[in-house]
Amino acid sequence: MFDRKTRMMLIMGVLNDCFGDVRTTIANLSEFIASHPDFKEIDELELREILNKAYELERKILETMDKAKKEVYDST
């Protein structure tokens, strides 16, 4: 079995991967929206709302990673 510190480190690794994926999503959506401001489908399909949700998820991932980091590095 893994101890708590090891589990937190594993979770941090998964969250780091998730963070990278969300950053890519944010970059892709931002670039697409900026490059095609005349596409009515952007509003129709709520791409800006998706982008905002991606920013929220990014913030939540960072907050969670900070909590895990504190526990890992403060417990040494």
Secondary structure, DSSP 4 states (H G I P E B T S, - for coil): ---HHHHHHHHHHHHHHHHHHHHHHHHHHHHHHHH-TT-THHHHTTHHHHHHHHHHHHHHHHHHHHHHHHHHHHT-
